């Protein structure tokens, strides 16, 4: 039982990186609190207030502000401690519990300001305890359900794209031009080099450096040069087969062998060990490019 729970909690899950996603979630939290208090009026002081709509809206506003502040703070902490590519279900669970607890704190002090509620530490702890106790179960249910749905959707997309790739062997292959090369200019002239596109698999960013993963016959090679991935992207933009699929990767869509998916993202496989993730913002563009490319062959 414990092993099953640990396995579920360690499943990949998408981190909330996009500001619009964070804002949308904050508005949903605030709107839910407002409607819940307005309809059910669980506190006596709200029932007896003539401006119950205004008071309930205040709780909703406090909730929205707390969630937005949490995302601003958590985003910086997460970026410092974690990689979005290593984010798991348990991390979102911890962040959700933190959100619930801090919402309880914010709304407690709002209640103190708008009613005759006593301001003391024991009452604050009680408010946090009851709020977290009530909120933890729907959070668990929602997270497990959403992980299942995200996994199912991404696996379906990955399976369809892999089918396109596998079908390419049944169609004539367009040969690359004999001189399919790029002269890349690095940050220092001694690192300038000729990139053979026929051998290139993908490029990975590493600070001010880029690592070029090459496939030469039966041997895989890594070439490290002092050049940023942004500079590489600028110099290869005339080559439609080379696509930025992630903030840290540029790939050659012709070299992808198969595609896999989990709840967090979709990944591109160049062999059993060389696997590159697709960021959620690039997913549609990259998968469409792969499918279009193989449809046309």
N, C-alpha and C positions, 0 to 999 in steps of 0.2 A: 504493500500500500504506500509506504513512505517513498520507496524507489520510484513508483509510478508518479507520485506527486512531484518529486524532484525532476523526473524526466520531462513532465509537462512544463514545469517552471523554467527549465533550461532550453525550451524550444525557441528558435529564432523568431523575432517579432520586430516590426518596423518602429524605429525611433521617430518621435514627432519633431521633425527638423524644419518643416515648412512653416513660416510665420502665419500664413493664412489658415493652416490646420490648427495651430495653437489658438488663434483668435476665435475660430469657429467653435472649438471645444469650450473655450471660456464663455462664449455667449450661450452655448447650450446649457452649461452648468448653471449660469445665472438665470436663464429663462426657466429652467426646471424648478429652481428654488423659489422663484417668484410665483409661478403657477401653483406649486404645491402649497405654499403658505396662504395664498389667496383663496384656494378652493377648500382646503381642509382646516385652516386656522387652528393649528395645534397648540398655540400659546394663547392663554386667556387675555393677555394684554392686547393682542391683535384683534380679538373678537370685540373688545370694548372700545376700540379706537374708531372714531368716525372716518379717519383717513387710512383705513386698512389697506387700500390699494397702494397708497404712497409708502406706507410702512413696509409692505411686502416687496415693493419695488426696490426699496432701500436694501433689503436683505439680498435681493438678486444682484444689485449693483456691487455690493460688497463682495459677493461671491465671484463675480466676473473680474473685479480688480485683483482679488487675491490670486485667482488662477493665472491671470496674465503675468503678475509679478513672479509667481512660482515658475512659469515657463521661462521667463527671462533669466531667473537665477539658475534654475535647473539646467537650462541649455548651456550656460557657461561652465557649470560644474561637470555636466556630462561630457562636453567637448574636452575638458581637461583630464577626465578620468577614463572615459570610454571612447571606443570607436563605434560609430553608427553601424558598421558592418559586423560588430560583435554584440549588438543589442539583443536582449532576450526578453521573454514574456515576464520573467520575474522583475526585471528593471522597470517595466511599465507598471507592474503591480505595486512596487515600492513607491513609485512616483504618484500613483493614484491615491494610495493611503496617505501620503504626505499632503496631497491636495485636499483630501477630505478633512484631515486634522487641522490644517491651517484655515480652511473655510470655516470650521467650527469655531476657531479662535477669533477670526475676524467678525463673524456674526454674533458671537457672545458679547464682544465689546460694543457692537452696534446696538444690541439689545439693552445693554447697560445704559447707553446714551439715550435711548428712546423709551425707556420704561423705568420702573422703580426696582428693577432687578439689582440685588446686592452684588457688588464687585469684590469677589474674594477668590483666592486661588483654588480652593476646594471645589467651588461651583464651576470654575473654568475647567478643571480637570474632569469633572463629571460630564460637562457638556461635550468635551472632546471624546471621552470614553464612549458615551452613548451614540454620538454621531458616527464614530469609526465602527462601532459594533454593528450598527444598522447598515452602514454603507459598504462594509467589506464583502458581504455576500453577493449583492448585485454586481460589484466590481469583478469578483471572481468569475461569475457566470458570463458576464459580457466579454471578458478577456478570453476565456476559453472558447466561447462561441466565435468571436471575431478571428482568433488564431486559426480555427478550423476552416472558416470561410476564406480567409486570405490564402491559406495553404492550398485549398481546393482550387481557387481561381488561378493562382500562380502556377500550379502544376498543370492545369489545363492549357494555359498559354505556352508553357515550356514544351509540353507534349506536341502541340500543334506546330510550333516552330521547329522542333526536332524532326518532325515528319517532312517539313519542307526541305530541311538540310539533307535528310537521307534520300529524298527523291532526286537530288541533284546528280547522283551516280547513274540514274536512268536516262539522263539527258546529256546532249553534247556539252562538253566543257569549253568555255571560251578561254583560249590561252592568253596569258598575260603578255604584253609587249616584250620584245627581246631586251629592251633597255628600260625596264621599269624601275628606275632609280631616282632618288632625290638627294641633292647636295644640301645637307643641313649645316647651318651656321650656329655654332655653340656660343656660349658666353665668353669663352676664351678661344682664340683662333686655333690653338693646338688641339682642341677637341672637335674641330670641324670634321665631318666625315660623310662618306657616301652610304646612304641607306638603301639596301636592296629590298624592295617591296615584295619580291617573290619569296623571300625568306622570312619576312617579318610576320610575327604572330600578334604581338601587342606591345604597348609601351606603358610602363608604370612610373608614376611620379614618386620622387623621393626628395622632398625639399627643393633645392635648387638644381638637383640632378634628375635625370631620367634614365630608366633602365629599359633597354630594347631587348625583347625576348625574340630570338631568331631560331628558325628551324632549318638546319643545313643537313640534308640527307637524313641520317639516323641520329644526328647529334643536335641537342638543344644548346644554344649559346645565349649568354647574357652580356650585353655591351652597355657599360655605364658611361654616360657623358654628362658634362656640366652644362646642362641646358634645361630650362623649365618646361613643363608639359604645355604650358600656355604658348611658349615660343614654338614648340614643335607643332602644336595645333595650327598656328598661323602659317607655318611653312608647308603644311601638308593639305591645306584646305581645298586644293584643286583636285584631290584624289578622293572621290566619293566612296571608295571601299573602306577608307579609314575614318572611323567615327569615334567621337568622345562618348563613352558609355557611362562614365562615372567621373567624379572630380579627380580621381587618381589614375584613370586608365583611358587609353586610346586603343581601339582594336581594329583588326582587319576582318571584316565580316565574312570574307571568303574562307578564312582559316578556322572558323568555329565548327567543331565536330558535333556537338550536341548541346542541349539546353536543359537546365534543371530549375526547379523553383521550390521555395519554402515560403513561410508566412511573411518573412522579412523582405525578400526580394527574389529576383530571377538572376541566375548565373550562367555564364557562357563557359563551356569546356573546350579547351584546346588539346588536352590529353587528360589522363587520369589525375595528374597532379597540378596542371596549370589551369586554374579556374579563376575567372574574373567576374565580379559582381556588376550588375546594372543598377544604377541609382533609380529611384522611383520616378524622378523627374525626366529621366532619359528613356524609360522603359518603352513607351509607345513608339518613339522615334527609332530606337535600335531594332526592336522586333519587326517593325514595319519594313525597315531597310533590309533585314535579313530575308524576310518572306518575299519581298518584291524582287530582290536580287535572284533568289533561287527560282522564283516563278518565271523570270525572264530567261533563264538558261535552258 
